[in-house]
Amino acid sequence: MGFIKFDLDSAETYVANHLKLFISMAAGILVFVGIIAVSIFFIAVRGAEQTMVPDVRGKDLTEALLELQVKELYPRLQLRYSASSREKGLILEQEPGAGTIVKAGRRIRLVVSQGVMISRVENYTGRNIDEVRMDLQTLIASSGGPPLISLKEPLMYDYSGEAPGVILSQKPEPGTDISGPFVLELVVSRGPEDALVRVPGLAGLSVSEALEQLGSSGIGFVFTLREIRPGEQGETVIFQDPPPGAGAPANTTVHLTATVPAELSEGEAAGLFSYTIPQNPYPLAVRLEALLPGGERVRLISVDFAGGEFTVPYRLPVGSVLVLSMLNREMHRETVGAARGGW
């Protein structure tokens, strides 16, 4: 019995010793893992505390907010009017400045443009009506709401010594205080009532030379084309009415007859471009260009034209595109086909 008791005591002692060792090792491992976890946590938190403020000046508000979000920064917005309507919605200032190292979660002050604040009526007298229209369109587009200024249509026109298109008077008067949306009434110059223009001599010139002369003369014109007769050259102006040198009213139209090309190269086409332009109170800048199949852009004529039938002879590669523009805005385009016609 003593022998058996001795073995049990030894076993119990052995187990107890190893159990203490196991518990000690497990506790040590848990402590070690805990220390590592806590260290990693504080390293991660410490790394996230520091961030660099991005430069968002001049950027759209939406883009600026996205950049701040990536950096875990938050905006504090302030609105301010600026000198240009094009700045509306852009960041004018920021604080802290770009490149500053701050803690994540910091609020960044952003000054956002509200556009232009208009408190008084501007002076439009003496300006060109086309420029004023563009300025008002830009202002309306940038406002993002109901327009503060609207232009009364149709405009009023009067003869004067000023160039056509110049604003003679306005209502409300310049400097009038603005309390809300208003309608701007303008009186625009038609030019001198008895103004005369000199009719240039175009008969005998090539079509291209005649178009160049017309572009600088400021006089209206209408072309017709016909086949070549014996003794005549192709693509040449052979008749004009009224004759050259005559003093004619500013709204005079010169009627020109030109011959068609004597021959066409393979892949070429000739014809008469014709388009009716709405009548305007005074001549506006009109341009006819050709976009060639190879991508080249060729100007056929650039002229001030009051409106009516606009006709220009052409000789171009098949597939070219004729583009008609007024005040740099496209009005019409058509493709040159293989057929020869238009006269």
Secondary structure by P-SEA (a helix, b strand, c coil): caaaaaaaaaaaaaaaaaaaaaaaaaaaaaaaaaaaaaaaaaaaaaaacbbbbcccccccaaaaaaaaaaaccccccccccccccccccccccccccccccccccbbbbbbbbcccccccccccccccaaaaaaaaaaaaaaccccccccccccbbbbbcccccccccccccccccccccbbbbbbbbbccccbbbbbbcccccccaaaaaaaaaaccccbbbbbbcccccccccccccccccccccccccbbbbbbbbccccccccbbbbbbbbbccccccccbbbbbbbcccbbbbbcccccccccbbbbbbcccccbbbbbbccccccbbbbbccccccc
